[in-house]
Structure formats: structure tokens, C-alpha cells
């Protein structure tokens, strides 16, 4: 027996005895609340989509940095991370590289071991992971890459002049009615959910560190008239895929990863329907002032008040939907560029800090009053990462991973360790969320 095998056995036994003594435990749902060991669970978390790539012993990997990131996040009070659990293809210049599935049905064990390492390190710090398993958008391959593979056609990359976002979005939404693409997707799901962690020896489906399997990042029915025609097949895909995951894993929660009204073509009936399915355990929503033209960082003083008002209304609307559906709610993406839409870490974050304060205060208030809004994952943590060129910050292979995906300028929404004022806001509200006690019968 070699030293590595001995280490894995020791870690596995330690994990087993810890669980037998009551910690860690799986996150569960009780009405409109999350619970751990029967006690309410609230959190201020972040997105660390690149965690597996950072944990990998391959190009782009940096386990020393990942450990530092987790230590710092824990010290701030952040105990929940939304992470990428699937990435596909390597022919596009603006997608995650290296991916977990470079070719259809072929897996990169090095990157998967990076996910093993991430989960093992999170378990040490009593942190929980939301793992998303697909992507509507191009930056990790996702649905569009599955479609290109199985149909044998070029991927309509919307960043190329010959394609539009309309072309891309409806091509990506074609995934829901593509049996071959979904067959390969389910093969990947089965592999990952049954995977034995090479660090801890624990199968993913038995690992309490994972809070939730998420069907995809921001799944949408499509765009325009085609998107409206997809409402039924979109809902069916969510219901059937969630049921498939539950058939493989009875321990973990399942969530959609949907943006809310913006991800349901502003149809509240569609949004409520896709979160009412029995196998979907809680509601998700995202909030993007810049992307939805509710805020212009070049005209911040002029546009922020109305943007903040719209953000508050969007949050309140989704709290209402969660009460109707009777499940917890998580705001799992929201962010804001630096002042003046400047990417350099030296740029001011006055409006971002103000916005974070607004959003977090609303979450704390709702949670304290026993409401369904139980947690958040802000977008996004850049930590110790550095953009190669803050003035023209397009990601290229070999650059640091930051919180901004490869399709976006590096530094746009990332919170770096040097952003001391933002970190103070995070620390304040993480502490408040971690201290919340809810009366048993509160709603």
C-alpha cells in the first residue's frame, strides 16, 4: 500500500466518523427554509466558477492560490460557493480552457481531480457548494457545444460577426429537444454524481459538502417567438432532468439555475411553473442592472437611483413568487462594474459597494423576518487573480482566472482582495446572515 492510498483511507475514515457524529450534514429544505441538522441555514456566498480549474494539476491550476482564496473567503464569513461542474469543447477562443469534456464523451481527469481537490478543501472549512452542470451561454461550452457536436455544425458564436445573439440563443435552446445531446449530457451527469473523490474517497452523491446539483447556468427557453414556442419543452426538460438526477442521488437538493423573470422571457407563470416541480427544491433568480440596461456606469449618478429601485422591485417580486410556490429562494448572481466601467482594480467601487449594501440589507431583512430569501451568491470573486491587461482585459489561455468568464473583460465584475471597501461590506453582511435565528413557525 503506497502513501497516497494510506492517506486516502485515513481521510475517508475521518470523514465517515465526522459524519457519524453529526457533522457535516446535508442541506435540506423545510418549507420555505434551508436547514442543516434541523437548524435554519442562511448564507452570504459567492461565485467561484473557476474553482475546479484552479484546483487542477494542469495548465491554469494553482492549488496554493485556491487554498488562499478559500481561507480568505472563510475569514470573511463566506461559506457557500457556486462552482462550475461541467465545461465542454476547446475550439472557441472565449470558452473555459482546459474544459472537463474537451471532446464529446471524453473527460479530462486532471480538471475533474481539480474539482475533487476543491470539494475536499471546502469540506475542511465547513463550506457548501452549488455545482452547476451545464450552461446556456457559450463561455463554458454548454448546451450550444452539445448541439454543435451532435448536429455536426459550427457553433454560432455570437462574438463573431456572422452570428447574432438571436441566432445563438435559439441554437442553444435547441438542446431541450435534442435527444442525442441529452443522452451525452445524462452520461456525464451519471459519471459525475457517482464519481469517487480522489482526495477523500467519498462519492459525490454521498458528500454533504455539495448543497445542490444545478441543471445549468441560466437556462432559458430561447428568444423571440421561438422562445415562446419552447415554453412547454423547456419546462418538460427541467422536470425530466431534475427527476433523472434525483433517481441517481437521494441526498442532494436540485435547482434550476434560472435567472427569474429575465430567464423566463418575463413570464411569471413560466417561472413559477418550472420551480413548482416536485424535484426542484428551491427557487433561483439573478439580477443584472448593467446587462438589462437598468444602470449605466458611465452615467452612474444619473442612472443609479432608478436602477436601484428596479432592483428592489425585482427582489420583492421573486420573494412573492417563492411564497406562492412555498420553497426557499436564492439570489445567486448579481454584480456591478467599477465606477466609470473601468476594469482596473485601482478604479473606485463606490456604486458597487452602495448596490451590495442595498441588496444584502434586503436579504438580511427578509431572512430575519422568516421570509423565503435565504441566501445569495454575489458575482463574483476574483480574489488574488490579476488581469493581464486591465485596459484591454480579454482573457487568453495562460492568464490568471478571475471571476469574470472568458467571454467578458477581466475585472468587469470581479471583487479582488485589494477591494477593501467591498470586502468590508461582504464581511458585515456575511456576519449578519450567519447569525440569523428564525422562529420555527415563521413564514
N, C-alpha and C positions, 0 to 999 in steps of 0.2 A: 504494500500500500504506500503510494507516494505522499509527499507532504501536502499537495493540493487536495488529494482525496480526503486525507485526515482532517484538513481544515473545513472542507465542505460538510463532513459528517458532524463535526463539533458545532458548526454554525447551525446546521439543521436541527440537531438535538436541542440547542439553546432556544431556537425559535419555537420548537414544539413545547418545551417546558414553559416558556413565557406565555404562549397562548393558553396552555392548560391552567395557568394561574390568572387568567383573565385579561391579559394584555399582550399584544394589541388585539383589538376586536374589529369585526366588520362594521362598516357604517350601514345602518338600517334606516327605514322610513317608518314613522309612526304618525299617520295623518298628514298634517302639513309641516312636520318637523323631521329633521335628521336626528338620529340617536346613535350613540356608541355605548354599549353596555347598559342600555336603558336610560342613559342621560342625554339631554339635548346637546347637539353638536352644531356650533356656528363657526364660521371661519372667514378670515380675510386671506385669500390665496392669490396666486399669480399664474401667468402662463410661462412655462419654461419648455416650450415645444421641442427645443434642441437638446434636451437632457440626455437622450439616448445617444445622439451623435457625439456629445461631449464626453460621455462615459465610455465610448468605444476605443479599443486599442487599434485605431486605424487613422487614416488621414482626417484631420479636423478634431480628433479626440484629444481630450485633456482632462484626465481624471483628477489631477491635482486641482485644477480650476473648478471642476464640478463640486468637489468636496468643499472648497472655499465658498462657493455660491450657496450651497445648502447650509453651511454653518452660519453664514451671514443672514440668510433668509430666516432661519430658525431664531436667531438672536433678535430679529425684528418682530417676531411673533407670527410669521407666515408659516402655516402648517399644511397647506393644500396646494398642489401643483397640477396644472392641466398640461399634459405632455403628449407628444406625438408618438403613436404606437404603430404607425404604418406609413411608408413612403415608397413611391413607385417610379421607376423609369430613370434614365440618366441621359436622355438625348436633348433635353431642354436646358437652356442656359440659366433659367430663372427658377429652377426647382432644387429641392434639398439634395445635397450630394456629400457623401455617398448615401444612397437610399437603402431601405431594408429589403426591397424587392427590385433589384436592378432590371431583371427580365421577368416576363410573365411566368409565375410558378417557380422562380429561382430566388432563394433568400440569401441575404448577406449575414452570415453568422456573426461576423465581427460587430456589426451595428446592433444586432439582437442582443449580443452579450453586453453591449453598452446599456441597453435597457435593463438587463439583469442587474448590472452594477448600480444604475440609478435607483432602482427599486430597493436594492439591498441597503444602500446608503440612506434612503428615505426612511426605511424601517428602523434604522438605528436612531433616527431623530424623531420618531413617532409622527411622521408626516404621511399624508394621504395623497394618492394620485388619481386623477381623472384621465383615462387613456383613450384618446380618440383614434379610430380605426380606419378612417377614410377621409377624403377631403373633396368638397365640391369645387374648390379652387385649384389652380394649376400649381401652386408653389410647392406641393409635395407629391405631385403626380395625380393621385386620387382617381376619381370617377372618370375624368377625361382620359387619363392614361389607360385605364382598363378598357375604355371604349376604343381608343386608337389601336391597342394591342389586338383586341378580339375582332374588330372590323377590318383590320389591315389598312387603315387610312391614316393620313397625317393628323396629328393633334392640332386643332385650330387655336394656336397660342395667341391670345388677344393682344399680346405685346408686339406682335408682328403686323406690319401694315396691311397685309392681305386678309386679316381676320378682324372681326369686331367682337365686343363683349356679348352682343346678342348671339352671334354665331357660337361663341364658346359656351355660354350658359346653357343653351338648349342642347348642345352636343353633350355637355357634362350630365344634364338631366336625362339624357337617353340611357344612362346607366340603369335607371329603375326598371326599364323594360328590356334589358339585355341579359338573357338567361346565361350565356356563356361567361360574361363579365362577372355576374353574381355568383356563378359556380366557383370561379377562381377566388373571388373575394371571400366566400364562405370557407374555402380550403385554407386560406390564410387565417381567418378567424379561428378555425378549429386548431390549427397549428399553434397559434399564439396563446389561446386560452388554456390549452393543455401543456404548454411549454414548461419544462422544469428549469427554474432559475439556476444558472451555473455557479452562482455565488452562494446562495442559501440552500439549494436543493429542494426548494418548495415550488410546487406547480403554481402557475399564475392563478388558476381558478381557486386555489386554496390560500392565497396570500391576502391577508387583511389590509396590507398596505395599499392595495387598489381599492378605491372607493367606488368607482363606476367605470363600466365599459361604455364608450360613447360611439354611436353608429358612424358619425362623420363630423368633420368640422364644417359647420354652416350649411347643412343640406337644404337645398331649395327645390321647389317644383320646376324651376326654369324661369323663363322670362317672356313677357308679352302674352299673346293669345295662346301660344304653345304651352307656356307655363300654366295658364288657367286650365287648359285641357288635361294637364298632368295631375291635377289635384287628387283624383282618385288613386291613380297608380302610385303617386308619391306617398299617400297615406298608407296604402297597402304595403309598400316596401318597408316603411318604418315598422308597421305592426309585425310583418312576417320576419324581418331581420332581428328585431328585438326578441321575438319568440324563439328564433333559432339560437341566439346567444343564451337565453335562459335554459334552453334544452341542454346546453353544454356546461352551464355553470349556474348552480342554485344559490351561490353565496353572494354574488355581487349585484349592485344596482346597475340598471341600464338607463341611459339618457340619449336624447336625440342629437344634441349639439346645435340645435336650431337657433336662429337669431331672434326669434319672436315674430312680431308682425312683419318686420322687414324681410324676414326669411320665409314668410308665408304669403308674399305678394299682398300684404296689408289686409289679409282676410282673417278676422278674428275667429270665424267658425273653423277654418282650416287649422289655425294654430291650436285652438282648444281641442280639436279632434285628434291631432297627432300626439297630444300629450295626455289624452284620456285613455289611451290603450292600456290594458291591464299590465303589460310587460314593460311599460315605460314608467319609471319610478318617480321622476320629478320633472319639473319644467325648467327649461333653459331659455335665456334671452341674452342678446348682445346689444350694445349701444354705441353708435359711431357718429359723433357730431360732424366730423370732417367729411367722411365718406357720403353722408346723407345730405350734405350741403347745409347743415344747420349751424355751422360755425366756420368762419374764415379766419385763420390765424394771421393773415396779412392785415385784416381789419378787426383785430381781436376786441378792442374796446367797444367797437360799434356792434359787433355781432354776438358777443358772448352772452349778454343778458337774455336775448331771445333763445339762443341755443340752450342755455341752462334751463329755461322754462320748458322747452320742448323735452329735454332730457328728464326733467322731473315728471312731466306728464306721461312719458313713455314708461318710466319705472312704475308709477302708480297704476297705469293700465294693466301691466303684467302682474302686479300684486293682486289686482282684481280677478284676473283670469286664474291665477293659482288658487284663490279662494273658491272660485266656481268649480274647478277641477278637483280640488281637495288634496293637493300634493305640495311638497316644498318647491321653492323657486330659487334658482341661482343665476346671478348676473355674471356670466363667465368670460365676457370680453368687453372692455371699454378702455379708451385711452385718448390722448390728445397730444398733438405735436408740440414742440417747444415754441416759445414766443417767436413770431415772425416766420414760422415754418422753417426755421434754421435747424440743420441736423447736428451741428457741432455740440458736443457735451458742454461747451462753455456758454451756450445760449441760455437765457433765462427760462425758467419754468413757472412763472407767476400764474399763468392761466391754467396750466395743468394742475398745479397744487390747489388752486381755487376749485377747479372742477372735481378733483379727487375728494376734497373736503365735502363738497356738496353731495356727491354720490354716496360716499361712505357714511355720512351722517344720516342719510335717508335709510340706508340698510340697517344701521345700528338702531335707529328709532323703531323701525318695523319689527326687527327681531326682538327687541326689548319688550315690545307690546304683544309678543306671542304670535306675530304675523308669519306668513309663509316664506318671506325673503330671508333665507338662512345663511347665504354666503355669497362670495364674489371671487373672481379671478381677474385682476386687472391685466390689461395688455399694455406693456409687457415688461418682463425683467431682462435687462441687458447686462446687469451686474458688472463683472470685471472685463467684459468684452469691449473691444475698441474697433470702430470703423476704420478701414484702411484710409479712406479719404472723405472726411466729413463734408467736403464741399461737393463731391460727386460720388456719393456713397452707395454705389451699386455693388452688391455682394458678388465676389468671384471666389472660385474654389481656392482654398488656402487661407482665406480671410478668417478672422475670428467669427464665431457665431454670436450674434446679438439677438435680442428679442424680435427684431424685425425680420420677417421671412425674406427669402432671396428675391421675390418679385417686387419688394419695396426698398426704398432708400434706407440704408442702415443708419439708425439714430432717429428715425421719424417718431416712433412711439416708445422707444426703449427708455427704461429707467436704469441709469448707471449708478455704480457705487458712489460716484462723485456728486450725484444729485442730492446733496444733504438735506435740502428743504423738503423734497418729495419723500425721502426716506423717513423724515420726522413725521410727516403726515401718515405714512404707512404704519409706523410704529405706534402712533397714538391710537389709530382705529383698529389695528390688529389686537392691541391690548384690550380695547373695549369689547370687541367681538368675542375674544377668548374668555372674558369674564361674565358674559351674559348668562343669566339663570332665568329660565322660563317656567312659569307655573304650569303644572301638569295639565290643567284643563284649559289653558289659554289658547285662543284662536286668533 
